[in-house]
Amino acid sequence: VVCCAVLSCVVLCCIGCVQLVVAGTRRKSVRQTMMSANSSRSHAILCLEVTSVGRDGASAEAESARRAKLFLVDLAGSERVKTSGVSGLGLREASSINRSLNALGSCICALTDNTSRHIPYRDSKLTRLLQDSLGGNTKTVMV
């Protein structure tokens, strides 16, 4: 999956994670619409890959190390084009946001439908990035 404005950093403490969240919030695209002064025009995904080293002091590459991924996702809101009054670039952004949210909804519906044999992860970059979090051996919480 190719995404623009992707940043990968190594942090060793909680303060470093908070600083990355703040930096990501500053980079998030917003636009004024008739519905909101600061309407989010992009999704933001923070993926924390945590490696816990065993008490025996083994390296992160050793078998005793535990690894986990935590995705924190801030989805851009879906807005009706007619109500938001966007045009031009804003219209393209709204269309793209609505397409990716629709693809996410399709994946969630397919995952909850026991008769569905195909999960459409490849329908958007968002669902492709979140594929590990949506299905398989994961715990997913939506707020």
N, C-alpha and C positions, 0 to 999 in steps of 0.2 A: 504494500500500500504506500503510495507516494502522497505526502502531505507537506504543505508549505509551512514555514515558521515553526519547525520542530526543533526543540532544544533538548539535548541529553546532557545531564550533569551527574556527577558523583557527589553525594553529600554524606557526611559522617555523623550528623547530629540533627535533632529536631529543628533547631533554629535554621539550619540550611534548607530544610523542607519548607518551612514557613516563608523564607525569603524567596524561594522558587514560586510559591503560590502567589505571593504579592507581585512578583515580576510578571507572572503569567496573566494576572488580573489587569495589569497595566497595558499589556499587549493585546488584550481582547478587543475585538472590533465592536463598536457601538455606533448607533445612528439614531437621530431624532426622527420619530414618526408622529402621526396624529394620535397614536395610542400611548406613546411613552417618550419621555425626554431622552432616556438612555436605553433604547431598545438594543438588546444583544443581537449582533449580526453574525456571530460565529459560535461554534461549540468549542469548549475548552476541555481537554483531557489531560489529567495528571496521572501518570503511571508510576507508582512507587514499586520498585523491585527491591525487596528487603532480603538480605542474606544474614542469617544468624549463625555465628561461629560457635562451635561447641565449647564447653568449659575446659576441655583438654587443651585448648589453644590451637587446635587444628586450623589450617588455612581455609579460606572460603571455597577452595576447589576440592577440599576433602569430602569424603562421603558423610561425615558427621554434620556438615553444614546444612542448615535448613533454608529453603528459598520460598518466597511468596511474592505475589503481585497484588497490588491494591490499586484499583482504578478509581479516581475521583473525577466525575464527569459533570460539567456544567453545560446543559443543553440550551441552545438558543431557543427562545419561545416561538411558537407558531402563531402567526398573525394573518388575519384575512387581508388580502391585498387591498380590497375595496375600503375596509375600515381604517387601515393604517395610512393610506394615501401615498404609498411609495411609488416611485417610477424610476426608470433608467437602471443604474447600478443597484439601487435598493430593491427594485423589482426582481432582478436576477438573484440577489442575496436571499430574498424572501422565498423565491421559488426553490432554490437549492436547500434552504433550511427545511422547508415543508417536505421536499422529496426525501431527505435523510431521516426526518422524524417518521415519515410514512414507512420507510424501509425498516426502521427500528421496531415500529408497531407490528409490521408483518412478521419479523423474526420472533417477537414475543408471542404473537398469536400461534405461529407454527410450533413453537416450543411447548406451549400449553395444550395444544391439540394432540392427543395421543395417537391419532390416525395419520398425522402428517409425516411423510417420509423425507421431505426436503425442507431444510432451513435456509432461507435466502440471504445468507450472510454477505454474499458478493454484490448485493444490490446497491450498496453505498460504502464509502470509506469509513463512515461511522460504525456500521455494523461489522465491517471487516476488522476494524481495530478492537472492537468489543467482543469479538467472537469467543475468546477464552472466558470472558466474564459472563456471557449469556448462557452458554451451554456447558455440559461436561461436569466435572467435579468442582463446582464453584458454589459460592454463596453470593447472591445478588440482592441488594436492597435498593429500592427506589424511594426517594423522598420527594 
